Amino acid sequence: MALSTLQSATLSGVVRDPSGATVPGASVELRCPGRSGVQHLVTAVSGEFSFGLVESCRYELTVQRASFQTARLRIVAGGNRSPRVEVRLEIENLLQQVTLSAGNETPSAETGANADAQVLDRRALETLPSLGDNVVETLARFLDPALAGSSGVTLVVDGMETDKLGVSASAIQEVRINQNPFSAEFSSPGRGRIEVFTKQEAAEHHGELRYRLRHWALDARNAFAPQRPAQSRLSWEGHWTGPLGKQRKTSFLVSGEVDRERDRAVVFAQTPTGLWQQNYPTPQRDDQFSLRLNHRPGEKSLLALRFEQEMESTSGDGVGQFVLPESAASTRDLSRSLYFKHQVLSGSRLAHDLQARLRLESEAQTSALPNVPRIVVPGAFTGGGAQTNNTERQRGIELSQVVSVVRGSHFVRAGTALRDLSRRRTADLDERQGTYYFSNLEDYLSARPYAYSRMEGDGRLAWWTGDAAAFIQDEIKLRRGLSLGAGLRFERSRYPADSNNFAPRLALAFAPGREPRTVLRAGAGFFYDRVSTGALKDVLMLQAGKAQRILIVNPDYPVVFASSGAVQALPQSVVRFDPALRSPYLVQYSIGVERRLARLGSLTGTYSGVRGVKQFRSRDVNAPFGPSRLRQDPRYGVIRQIESSAGLEAHSLQVNWRGKLGRWVQGTGRYSLGRARNDSGGIGSFPAYSYDLRGEWGRADSDRRHALEVAATVSAGRWFDLGWVLELQSGRPYSLTTGRDDNGDGSARDRPPGVARNTLQGPGRASVDVRLSKKLPLKGGEKDGPSLGFAMDAFNVFNQVNYTGFVGNLSSPFFGRAVSAQPARRLQIGLRFEF
């Protein structure tokens, strides 16, 4: 055969997901057994790939993509054969189906393919119980609270960090937790972030319409409610996607949701007139709309434009437990964003992704009683006005660009990101009538408050925020069964303004043997935290003189000011950053082993450790000192200093199983044995006594010794699907306090002498959620044709009373008791139409 004929032979194809949508960025590896050398490339934006061959062989084609099962094919090519193949990747999800030959499958030795990751595809999201189809809330149970920063869990949507989903639940394609936990691409560890991927373009028109209903007649009574709360929820949501035009180079996706919830807060408080039990209405509404257009100018490029809008409103904010209905507030929130994406593939080894988002947001909060002072008796009741009256507007931009390169055994990703570069404006008139604090009911009846706090000033402030980051990550195949992931991330925040936030990351995966069934994994990394928006606002507001805070210890009741000049003459309280403030960081490390079990899926054991350095706390550096109980600088009241001087230490041993039992049951389970200790509850947490921090080191607020989570489905063929989630957790700690201001600093955080923080513990919790669902084809039994689905969810199906809100205040009439409980059993009915 002529050399020119050999060189003209090719092997090409396209990679698609189960819905028929193309899969860009998939790794395609071509190997001829018995011969050295491997050809490697990634699929184009159109999902296409093409190899040029020079000799005949029965090739092994391997296709891999994060969150999909690896596909392996044997194809004869070369000579006069130039085959074109279509590869369908099955999504590897939380409820991954393991076939009878699973024991012979080779586990992946990729550093980002850890088996203890939780990946939910469309089927898992449809089968598992989910209250109101709130995906983020459902998956939060799989996160580690010790790894969430001062701003909470990190949410990443389509590769960009954000704080809103932006689409309805039916438009979500898959969700991941702990995928590639030590990747330098992300700011948070794997168990501190949720990655959401929305549906992409489809070759044909598809859509879905969902209806959900909850009604109090189907619910059980909360343990602290006087009667069954009359609450309900009704929502419609759906999406429609498909191609536009005859050439089908353009596609669209439109999604929306209308959600109406009539919720009830349970008030359980002790007032001077007796026990107050009440179910108070807290209605909520949420309207979302999203429109996306995708256009492919060519086979190697993609343009996407998306508009998102969400309007939310709530009433009765803050009411519940000790807070009486008179202290209610209402909130209105409107957000709009315009999202742009450009994806380009150069050749078969270089890809570039650029994303940008413009955001406009506004929020307003108002009190039900705007001109009434607030009354706080800790551990008994809170009454009066909510002291909430503020508006905030934000205009900002977010940018992200990532370049991916395949070179030999290296897969390199590098990029930059600009997060939350925004201009914020606020008009804050909170607490203008002041708040009185009483140690107990007796002091309240005797008109003896221990402190009075009040704000003054116009409260108008404008400021800029923004964070920037850059990263590089190299996934290296050192040899067959051995891979290394090495990365470096740099982060720069406007506050605090330190510039040495380098975060190295390292991960190793080793699968010994020619056909291994075991993978050994190890990894470590640095992860930096940011200053929360609320703390930054407090600092800037008081430093700019836009507001003044006063605190009077042991005041008269009621306090009366003849003029604003009398207020100005009082010592002012301030909030400031410690001059030594630095960005806190976590050092996380882990080592584990994965084992493929014959016909039973996989078993994973992992030890993880976390050390928090320079963690945030607040401290009153002008607190009264000594027996005189006088502040060191009489010109000021409280000087709240935000510091990075706290620490954190956590250890856990986790055992994960994922697989199939018999013909019908498949699922995943995780048991955790752990301990977490720190000396700060966060950036807004104060110690009991600012000059003695020895008693602050103790159990973290999120510490739990044992935890078991199980998620599974039972598929009874064409009859029904049953999904269920089990949660068992040990009790969490709480602190013992006196309920009095013993040291004269204007707060009642004081603990008895010699008592450390978080020495008390509440009971554990147990909950089982269940979903029974059925899907009926509407067109001749076609699996992918139009269908009608029905689902019924039961949350806390056994109506277990899970107590919360334990009171450690010795001055409270409820000391040592719980004053609230998680919701009792609730039922939800859903209908779904797909086409």
N, C-alpha and C positions, 0 to 999 in steps of 0.2 A: 504494500500500500504506500502511496506517495506521501512524503512528509507533509505537503500542503493539505492533504486530505485529513491526516491525523490532527493537524493544528486547527482545522476548521470545525471539528466536532465540539459540541457544547452540551452542558447540562444546565437547564434553567427551570424556573418555576415561580410559584407565588405561595406565600404563607398567609393563611386565614385563621380567624378564631371560629368558635362554634356557630356564631351568628352569620358568618360569611364575610365579615369585615376584614380588611387586610391588616396585617400585623407588621408595622415598621420596626426597625431596630432589633430584629431577632438575629441571634448568632447562628450562622450556618457553617457547619464544618464538614468537609469532604475528605474521606480517607480511603486509600486503597490497601486492604489488608495484605500484610506480608511485604509491603514496600514502605520505605521511609518517606517522610514528607506529608504535610497536611495543608490543605487549602482552607482558608478561613475568610469569611466576609460577613457583613450584616445586611439585612434586607433594606431595600429602599423605602421611601415614604409610601410608595404604592404597594409595599409588601413583596416586590419582585427581587429575584436574585439570579445570577448567571455565572457559571464557571466555564472557562475555556479548557478543554481536555487535550492531551497529547497522546494518550494511549488507551487501549481498551482495558476494562477492568469491571469487576462486580463491586461497585463502590458502596461504602457505608456513608449515608447522609444523616447527620445529626443536627436537629434544629432546637435551639433553646431560647427561651425568653422568660424573664422574671414573671412569676405568678402563673406560668403555664407549665403543663407537664412536658417533659422532654420527648420529642418525636424522633424515632430512629427508623430509617428506611434502607433497603438494599436495592440498588438500581444498577442495571447493566448499561454502560455508556461507553463512548469512544468508537473509533473506527467510523463506520457509517451510521452510527446511532447517536442522535442528538435529542434525547428525551426532554419533555417538559412535564413537570409534576406539580400537583397541588397538594400542599401539606396543611392538614388541619390540626391545630394545636388545641388540645383539651385544657381547660382552665384547671389549675391545681388549687383547690379551694380548701376551706376549713373542714369540709366534709368530703374530702377526697376519696373517691371510690378506688379501693385496692382490689384488683382482679385476682383470680386464683393463681396467677403466675407472678404475683407481686413479690414473692420471696426470691425470685430469680432476677428481679430488676436491680440494676446498679444504682445506688444512691449517688446523688450529685456531690462532687468534691469542690464545687464553686463556693467561694467565700460568702457570696450573697444568697446562697440557696439553703440556708439553715432550716432544718426540719421543724424547729419549734416556732416558726413564723405562723401567723394566723392570716389566711387569705380567704376572703369570702367572695365568691362569684355571684352571678345573678341567681342561680338556683339556691345557693345557701341563703342569700338575702330574702328570697321568697319563702323559704321553708322554715327558717328559725323565727321564733316569736320576737316581735319588735313593737314596742308601744308607740303607736302613731307613726310607724316606719321611721323612727328617729335612729338612723344608722350610727351616728356618732355616740349617742347615749348607750346604745346596745353594745358597742364594742369597747366602751370605756372600761368595762369590767375586766378586760384582758390587759389593761395598762398597769404600770407600776407607779403609784403616786409619788414615791421617793424620787422619780426621775423627771417629774414635771417641774418646770421652772416657776419663777414668780408670776409669769403670765399664764400659767396653766398648760394644758395639753397642747402640743403643736399639731395643727391641722394643715395637711398638704393636699391640695386639689390640683390634679393634672400637672404635678411637678412644681407647683408654685405655692409657697407658704401663705396662708390666709387665715381669716377667722370666721368665714362663712362658707357654707357649701355652695351656694349660688344656684343650685338646680334642685328639682324635686327628687324624691327617693327613687322613683321609677327610672330616672335617667342615669342612675349610678350603675356602672358596669361591674366594678369590683372594689373591695376595700382591703387594705393590708395593715398589719401590725407586726412590728419587729422583723420586717424584711430587711436583710443586710444591716444589722444593728450598728455596725461600726463604720458605715460609709461616711466619707468626708463631705458628701453632697448635702447632708442634712445637718441642721443646727442641733437637733435633739437626738438622744439615743433611741433605739428601736422601740422600746417599751414606753417611751414618752411621746410618741407621735402616732397619728393616724393618717394613712395615705389613701386618698379617694381618687378613683379614675372614673370619669364620666363616659357615657357611650360615645363612640366615634361614628364616623360615616358608615352607612350600610349600603349594600348593593341594591336592595329593594326597600320598599316602603314598609316600615314597621311602626307600631304604636301601642300605647297602653293607657287605659283609663282605670283609676282605682277609686273606690268608695269605702270609707271607714266610719264606723259608728261605735261609740261607747255610751252607755246610759246607766244612770245610778241604780235603776231597778234591777240590774244584773250584778251589782257590786255588793261586797260585804261592808260592814261598818268598821271604820277606823277605831282602834282601841280607846282613843281619847276623845272621840266625837260624841256629843250627846245623842245624836241619832245618825242614821245613814246619810252621808252628804249627798245632796241632790245635784250631782255633777254629771256632765255629759260632754261628748266631743263628736263633732261631725266634720268630715273633710273630704274634698275631692282633689285629686291630683293625677297628672299623667304627662305623657310626652308623645311626640310624633317625629319620626326621622325618616329621611329618604333622599334620593337624588333629585336634582333639578335639571331640566333641559335634556335634549336628545343625546348629547355627548357625555352626559353624566360626569362632567368634571366638577360640578358644584353639588353640594348636598347641604341639608339643613337639619337642625334639631331644635324643636320648640318644646318647652316644658313649663308647667305651672302648677300651682297649688292654692287652694282656698281652704283655710283651717279655722274652725270656730270651736273654742273650748270654754265650757262653763265649769270652771273648777271651783273648789271650796277649800279654804284654809281652815285648819282646826285651831281654835284659840283655847288654851288651857293655862289659866293664870289665876293667881291669888290676889284679889283686890281687898281694900278695907271693908267692902260689903260682903265678901265671901268668895267662893270659887266661881270663876267665870269660864264656862264652857260654851263654845259657839262655833257653828259652821258658817264662815263668812265667804260670800261670793267673790271670786277673783277671776273675772272673765278675761280671756285672751283671744286675740285674732292675729292671723299670720297669712299674708298674701304674697306669693312669689311668682315671678315670671322670668323666663330666660329664653333667648333666641340666639342660636349659633349658626353661622354659615361657614362651610368649609369649601375651599376651591383649590384644585390641583392644576396649576399652569402647565405642568409637565409631570413625567413619571417620577421625577426626583425632587419635587418641591410641593409644599402644602402651605396654604394661607388659611387662617381661621380668624373669625371675628365673632365675638359674643357680647350680648348685652344682658345684664342681670338687674333685676329690681326686687326689693323685698320691703314690705311695710308691715310693721309689728306694732301692736298696742296692747297694754295690759292695765288692769285696774286692781286695786287692793294690794298693791305691792307692799311687802314687808309685814303684812298681817299674818299672825299664826304663832303658836306656842305662847310666849309671854306678851306678845305685841297685840294690843287691843285694836278693834276696828277703827277707832278715831285717829289712829296713827297711820292710816293707809295713805298711799301715794299712787299716782298713775304715771305711765311711761308711754311715749310715742317715739317710734324709731323708723327712719326712712333711709334706705341705702340704695345707691345706683352705682353700677360699675360697667366699664367698657373694656373688654379683654381682647388682646391681639396676639396671634401666634404665627410665627414663620419658621418652617422646618425645611431644611435643604440637605440633600445627600450629594456629596461630591465623589463620583466613582462608587466604589463598593466598600470603602474603608474609612470615610470621613463624613460625619453628620454634624449639622449645626442647628440648634434649637434656640429661638429667640421668643420670649414672652413678655408682654407688658400689660399692665392693668391700671386704668384711671378710676379713681373711687371718689364718690361724693356721699357723705353721710351726715345725718342730723339726728339729734336726740333731745327730747325735752322731758323733764320730770317735774311734777307739781304735787303739792300736799293737798289732802282732802280738807284739812283745817290749816290754812296758811298763816294765820296770825295768833296761834296759840302755842305757848312754850311747851316743850317736851318734858315729860316726867319719867325718870328711869329708876326703878327699884330692882336691882339685879336679883335674879332668882325668884321674882314675884310677879311684877307686871311692868309694862311700858305703855304710857298713855300720852295724851296731848297731841299736838301737831307733829307730823313726820319731819318737819324742818327741812323739806326738800323743795327747791325751786331753782332749777338750773336748765340751761340749754347749751348744747355743744354742737359745733359744725366742724367737719373735717373734709379737706380736699387734698388728695394725695395721688402718688404714682408708685407702682412697684414694677421692677424690672428683673428679668432673669435670662441669662444666656448660658448654654452648655454646648461644648464641642466634644464629640465622641470620635475616637480614632482607634482603628484596629491595626496593629503593626506586629506581625509575627505572633508571639505568645502573649503579647500585651494588649489589653483593652483599657484605654485611657479615657477618662472623662474629666474635663476641666471646665470651670465656669465662674461667673460672677453673679452677684445678686444685690439688688437694692430693695430693701424691705421698708415699707411704711414711711417713705419720704413724703411727709404731709404737713400742711399748714392747719393748725387747730385753733379754733376760736371758741371761747366759752364765756358765758355770763352766769356766774355762780352766786346765788343769793341764799344758799343753804344756811340754816341755823341762825337766822337773823333775830329770832325771838328767844333763843337760848335754850339750854337744857339743864334741868336740875337733877342731881344724883343723890339718892338716899340709900343708906346702908341696909335698911330693912323697913317693914311696914310700921313698926313702932316709931321710928324716926320720921317717917312720912306723916303719920298722924300728929306727931309733935312738932312738925314744921322745922326739922333739923337736917337740912341737906348737908352732905359733906363736900359738895363741889357744885359750881355753876360754870358752864362754858357757853361762849357766845362768839359769833363772827360779826365783823363790821366791814364796811367798804363797798365799792360798787361791784367788785367781783368780776370785772371784765379783763380778759387776758387773751393774748394771741402768742403762739409759739410754734417752732418747727421741731419735728421729730424725724428720725431716720436711722437706719442701720444698714451697713454694707458688709458684704462677705465675698470671699473668693476661695476656691477650692481646686484641688487636683487629686484624682483618685486613679490608681493603676491596679487593675486586676491581672495578675500574672499567673500563667500556667507554667509552673516550674518543670513539671513533667507529668506523665499520666498519673492521676490520682493525687496530685499535690498542687495546691494553688495558694497564692499569697495576695492579699489585698492591702495596699499601703496608700495612705492618703494624708493630706495636710489641708487644714482649713484655717482661714484667717477671718476674724470678725472685728468690726469697728462700729461702736455705738457713739451717738452724740452725748449720751449720759450713761455712765461716767466716761470721761474722755481719755481713757487709757488706750494705747496703740500697740500693745504687745500680746494681743489675744490670739496666739497661735495654738491650734488644736490638732496635734498629730493623732492619726487613727491607724490601727494595724489589725489585720485578721488573717488567720491561717486555717486551712482545711486540708486534711490528709486522709485519704482512703487507701489503706494498705491492701496489697494483693492484686491479682490480675482481674478478678471479678469480685470486688469487695462488697461486703454487706455492712461494713462499719465505717463511719466517718468520725474522725477526731477534729474538734474545732477549738480554737482559742482566739481571743481578741482583747483589745484594750483601746481606750480612746479618751480624749479630753473633750468636754462639752461646756460651752460658756452660757451664762444666763444674762438676762437684760433687766433693766429697771422697769417696773410696771408703769403704765400710763397714769394711774391714780396717784402714786407716790411722786412722780415727776410733777404733776399738776400742783400738788400741795407745796412742793418746794418753790416752784416758780411763782405761784400766787402770792405767797407771803414775802418772798424776797423782793418782788417787784412793787410791793406796797399796794397791790390791788385789793388786798383784804387784810384785816387784822383779827387775831384771835386773842381772847382774854380768858383767863381761868381764875376763878375766885374760890379759895378753899374755905370751908365753913362759913358760907355767906348767910346774910339775912334772907328770909323768905317772905314774900317775893322780893327779888332785887329790882330796884327802881332807879333808872338813870334820868337825871333832870335834863341832860343835854348830851350831844355827841362828844362835847369836850370832856365830860366826865369820863367817858369811855377811853378817850385818847390818853388821859392821865394815868390810866391803870397800866401795870406791866404787861407788855405784849408777849404772846407766845409765838415762836418761830419754828420753821422746819428748814433744815439745811442738810447738805451732803457732808459727810466726814471728808476733810481734805485728803485723807488716805484712802478714800473709796476706790475700789477696783471692781472689775467685773467678776462675779463669782463663777466658779467652774466645778464640774463634777469629773472625777476620774473613775471611769467604769471599766471593769475587767471581768472576763469570764473564761471558763474552760468547760468543755462538755464532750459528750460522746453520743453519736446517733447509731442506732442499730436497726437494720431492716429485718423484721420478723417474718418468717415464712407464713404467708397467708393471713397475717394479722396486722399488716401495716408497719409502722415504725415506732420505736421507743427512743426517747431522748432524755438524757440526764445532764443538767447544767448547773454549775456553781457560778454565782455572780457576786461581785463585790462592788460597792460604790463608796467613794470618799468625796465628800463635799468640802471645798476649800473656799474661804472668803465668802461665806454665805451671808445673805442679807439679814439684818435685824434693825430695829429702831431702839433708841435709848435716850432717856431724858438726862442730858449732861448738866442740867441746872437743877436737878432734884434737891429737895431739902437734905441737909447732911447733919448728922449728929443730933443731940437731944434738943437743940434749939428749934429744929424743924423750920429753919429759915433757908431760903434759896441763896446759893453762893453769889449770884449776881442779881441784886434786887431790881435792876432795871428791866428784867425779863421774867416772864412766867416760865412755861415749859419750853425748853430748847430741845426739840425732837431732832436728834441727829441720826441720819440713816447711814449705817455702817456696813462694811463687808468684813465682819469680825467673827461670824459664827461658823460652826462646823457641822458635818453630817457624816455618819458612818452606817452602812447597811450591808447586810449579807443575806443571801438566799440560796437555797438548794431547790431546784425545780425538776420535776419529772413530768414529761409530756408524752402522751400516746396519741397516735392518729392512725386510723385504719378502718377495718370492716370486721364485723362479727356476724358470721353466718351470711345468709343471702340478703337480708333486709336491713340490718342495722349497721350504720356507719357513723363515725363521729370523731371527736377529739376530747381529750381530758388533760387537765393540768393540776398537779398538786405542788404547793409551795410551802416550804418551811423557811421562815425568815425572821430577821430582826433589823429594825431601823432605829437609830438613836441620833439626836441632834440637840442643839441648845438654842433653837429659835424656831418659831412657828411661821416665819416668813418676813417679808419686808415691812409689814405693818405690825409685827409682834414686838411687844415690850417685855423686858424681864420684870419679875416681881419687885426687885430693888435694883436700880440702875448702877449702883456702886458695888454690888456683890453678885457676880454671875455664876458662882460655884454651884448653886442649886438649879441652874437652868439645864444642865446636861442630863438628859433622860430619854425616855421613849418618844419617838417622833409621833406627831398627831396621827399619821397614817400607818403606824406600826401595827402589824397583825402577825401573830406567830404562825398560824396555820391558815391555808386557803385552798379550796378545791373548786375548780370550775369544770363542768362537763357540758358539752354541746353535741347533740346527736340527732339523727333522723332515722325514722323507721318507715321504710317504703313498702307498702302493701300492694305492689304492682299497680294495676289500673284502678284500684279501689280508693286509696287515700295515701297521704304523706303525713307523718306525725313528727314534728320537730320539738325538741325540748332543751332547756338550759337549766342546769343545776348549779347553785352557788352555796357554798358553806364557808364561813369565815369565823375566825376567832374574834373576840371582843377587842375594841380599840380603847386606848387610854384617855383619861381626862384628869384635870388637876384639882387638888384640894386647895381652896382659898378661904380666907376669913370672911370675905364680903365687906370688909371695912377698910378705910384708908388709914392704916396704922402708921405709915411713915410720912403722911402729910403731903404726898406728891399729887393729890387730886385724882387718884384712881384707886379702884378697889381690887387690884391684882394681888394684893398681899397674901402670902401663904403663912401658915403657922411656922414658928421657928424650927429649923432643921428639916422641914418637909421640902422635897425636891419637886420639880415639875413632872406632871403626868404620872403620878404614883397610883392613881385609881384606875379601875378597868370596868367597862361595861360588859354585858354578855355578848356572845357571838350572834351571828345572823344566819338564817337559812331561807332559801327561796327556790321554788321550782316554777318556771314559766313553760307553757306548752302552746303549740300551734297545731291545729288540725286543718289540713288543706286538701283540696281536690281540684283538679284541672280537667275540664271537659272540652275535647275538640269539637268544633262546630261545623267542620267541613270534611265529611267522610272519614273521620278518624285520622286526618293528617297531623303528624306530630308537630310540624312547623307552621300549620295553618292557623286560622282564627280560633280562639279558645275563650272559654269563660271559666274563671276560677273563683273558688269560695274558700274563705279561711275564717277560723274562729280561734282567738287567742285567749288564754287564761294566764294572768300574771299573779304570782304568789298563789298558785292553784290550791294549796293546802291551807291557805289563810293563816300562815304562821305570823304571830305578832313579833315583829323585829323592832325592839325598843331603841330609841335614839334620844338625844338631848338630855343625858344624865347630868345632874346638878351636883357640883362639888363645892358649892358655896355654903359654908357653915351657917350663914345668917339667913338662908332661904328656908321657907316652910317646906320646900320639896327636897331638902338635902338628901343625897344618896338615892334619889328616885329619878326615873325617866319622866319626861313631860311631853314626849311626842313618840310617834312610831311611824315607820315606813308604811306606805299604802297597804291596805288590806287587799283581799282578792278583787281583781277587776277583770271584766270580760270585754273583748273587742271583736266586732264582726267586720269582715271585709269582703268586698266583691272586686273582681279584676277582669277586665276585658282586654284581650290582646289580639292584634291583627298584624 
